[in-house]
Amino acid sequence: MKPNILFIFADQHRHNIMGCAGHPIVQTPHLDAIADEGVRFTKTWCQSPICQPSRASVITGRYPHELDVISNDGGFNPDWPTVMKQLQGAGYETATIGKTHYHESYQPPKDGGKIDMRSQEGFVQSFGWDYVLEEYDKYLHASSRLTTPYTEYLAQHGRLDDYRAQIKSAFRLTPEHWRGQTSVLPQELDLSSFLADQTDQWLRQRSTDKPFMLKLAFVQPHVPLIADPVWSEYYANANIDVPPLDPPEATTPGWEKYLAVLSNHSQTQMMDHDFVEAGIRQYLGMVSLVDQKIGEVLATLKELGQLDNTWIVYTSDHGEMLGEHKLWAKMNFYNGAVQVPLIIRPPGGAPARTEDALVELTDVTATLADIGGAEPPEGCHGQSVLAAVEKPIEGREFLFSRIGNFAGMRNASHRLTMNLKDETPCELFNMNNDPGELVNLVNENASKDLVNDLGARLKAHLTD
């Protein structure tokens, strides 16, 4: 039988918040173990540093501008060729448990009516999923007019009101939006625990007549910055490395306006050392719980005799700034936001490798198809990176990402940001000499030719 595929897709997991990536504090023993038996990629870009465009790109292998999804405004089309449809055609049973974010129907009707998120399962299935259990960011759960599997689960345990009150207290763009705090729920009722439990049930109840492609899409470590009590206590006195809280340089009027948008979203007036430190503690706790639950799912696969016939692919839709450049969240092309973790482990494991070639999430699309012996979906720009499990690969010459009217690209040495509205370069960083992206070279005379060359390549990418 063909191998199974466990595709673990976290939300907003910063690329270097793993022990195997060199983080000195965070506890991620299961992700580290996967990396110890596979290949970890060190330079992987998402195709948009925000949720929906990145997710659209991952399932199709196409770029957000081709799909006309360049912001979180919906626009997903069930007619798109997807990797899930290709795997179905190759004999796979497909399942998604967790966040898909394919639609905007999680917004309750303005007329005061109610909506059950499960009403959208048919729409999600039309993209190539046989089984769907969908959740969304915790902010969704604050609305009493909307029901999801998780809110129903908490109601059954008598904890929904307590949970909703806490989420409302940290609701987006309120004064407490980015404040780190400990969850009022015990660890066993956390959303990450719920999704892992649902995964365990699906694995145990499914027929083994077909191989599976299961996407376990954790909602965390997406904000709000609320970790479960166990991991929150673990990091309570940890020595947290808070980055310098220096805002980016505004080089053009258009870039200055966009930086103001990012600053407003990050509520930078709240961002002193102690405030950011408290948020980072909770973020580490959420990452560690995701890792803990990954370990439980792998234990289930082992118990069922399936682990030695299962490929494991771990990545995320985008990263998280965690105070770097005095910003939270994403929506920019700094490494913290646009670079994502990527680990691939073959069935039975392999000698550990670290791959430094440039790759992107469209390559994950092609890789999932390759594992299943299927052709990539029509229009996919990705190239399978399975060869990296055994040997170095050449990788890409350029990486591309897009959000709204801004686009980013990088090659082996430099990273460029461009305002597409007026085709004005905004940022240029030497990624080898300045990995922290602190010295913007875009207006330096010595950089003029490089800026022009990279800008021309970026515009060609967007028009080809």
HELIX and SHEET records of a PDB file:
HELIX    1   1 GLY A   19  ALA A   21  5                                   3    
HELIX    2   2 PRO A   29  ASP A   36  1                                   8    
HELIX    3   3 CYS A   51  THR A   60  1                                  10    
HELIX    4   4 PRO A   64  LEU A   67  1                                   4    
HELIX    5   5 VAL A   83  GLY A   89  1                                   7    
HELIX    6   6 MET A  117  GLN A  120  5                                   4    
HELIX    7   7 GLU A  121  GLN A  125  1                                   5    
HELIX    8   8 LYS A  138  ALA A  142  5                                   5    
HELIX    9   9 PRO A  149  GLN A  156  1                                   8    
HELIX   10  10 LEU A  160  SER A  169  1                                  10    
HELIX   11  11 GLN A  187  LEU A  189  5                                   3    
HELIX   12  12 LEU A  191  GLN A  205  1                                  15    
HELIX   13  13 PRO A  229  TYR A  234  1                                   6    
HELIX   14  14 PRO A  253  SER A  266  1                                  14    
HELIX   15  15 THR A  268  MET A  270  5                                   3    
HELIX   16  16 HIS A  273  GLU A  303  1                                  31    
HELIX   17  17 LEU A  307  ASN A  309  5                                   3    
HELIX   18  18 GLU A  324  LYS A  326  5                                   3    
HELIX   19  19 ASN A  335  VAL A  338  1                                   4    
HELIX   20  20 LEU A  361  ILE A  371  1                                  11    
HELIX   21  21 LEU A  386  VAL A  389  5                                   4    
HELIX   22  22 ASN A  445  SER A  447  5                                   3    
HELIX   23  23 LYS A  448  THR A  463  1                                  16    
SHEET    1   A 8 TYR A 131  GLU A 135  0                                        
SHEET    2   A 8 GLU A  93  LYS A  99  1                                        
SHEET    3   A 8 PHE A 212  ALA A 217  1                                        
SHEET    4   A 8 ASN A   4  ALA A  10  1                                        
SHEET    5   A 8 THR A 310  SER A 316  1                                        
SHEET    6   A 8 LEU A 342  ARG A 345 -1                                        
SHEET    7   A 8 VAL A  39  PHE A  41 -1                                        
SHEET    8   A 8 ARG A 353  GLU A 355  1                                        
SHEET    1   B 2 THR A  44  TRP A  45  0                                        
SHEET    2   B 2 VAL A 359  GLU A 360  1                                        
SHEET    1   C 2 ILE A 115  ASP A 116  0                                        
SHEET    2   C 2 LEU A 146  THR A 147  1                                        
SHEET    1   D 2 GLN A 181  THR A 182  0                                        
SHEET    2   D 2 ILE A 226  ALA A 227  1                                        
SHEET    1   E 4 LEU A 399  ILE A 403  0                                        
SHEET    2   E 4 PHE A 406  ARG A 410 -1                                        
SHEET    3   E 4 HIS A 414  ASN A 419 -1                                        
SHEET    4   E 4 THR A 424  ASN A 430 -1                                        
END                                                                             
